[in-house]
Amino acid sequence: MNIDTDSLVTFLITWGIPTFMVVRTYLKMDSDDRNSAKKDFKSVHFVFTIGSLVIGYFFASIGNLLTLNIIKLPGIFLMIVAGITITVDMWRKNKAKSMLTPMLIAVAIFFLIKP
């Protein structure tokens, strides 16, 4: 298990800045907005779309950081599931824009897989 310095810096920037911003925004919310955010995060739609995508990317980036494929591969699988779910969800709304999601997720997976 090797930790590459470049991967560590990328990991800290990629996950540190958004985490800081989300926590700061959550702390500024009033109680009604906090309850609404909690309700949205617990919804099945969120879990299978954005939640799976974020958790999958987190696992894949941890696997990249620690050079462990056993962590990276389930992350990539979760990203694929999220991509399919988001594409199906967007297909009902706009057929042309729904093709953009699989392409963007494929690019992200490509950059995670390459050594």
Residue, then its C-alpha position, 0 to 999 in steps of 0.5 A: m500500500n503506497i501513498d503517492t504524494d500527487s494523489l494525496v494532494t489531489f484527494l485533499i483538494t477534490w474532497g476537502i474544498p467541497t466538504f468545507m463548503v457543504v458543511r459551511t452552507y449547512l451550518k448557515m441554514d435555518s432549521d426548516d432548510r436543514n430538515s428539508a435537506k435531510k429529507d432530500f438526502k434520504s430520498v431513494h432518488f437521491v441515493f441512486t443518482i447523486g449519492s451513488l455517484v459521489i460514494g463511487y467516486f470517493f471509493a475510486s479516489i481512495g483506491n487510487l490514493l492507496t493503490l488498492n484495486i479492491i477499493k477502486l473497483p466497487g467505486i467504479f461499479l457504483m459510478i456505472v450504476a449511478g450513470i445508468t440511473i441518471t441517464v434513465d432519469m434524464w431520458r424522460k425529461n430531455k433525450a438529447k441532454s441525457m447522452l451527456t451524462p454517460m459520456l462524462i462518467a465514462v471520462a471520469i472512469f477513464f481517468l480513474i482506471k489509467p495508471 
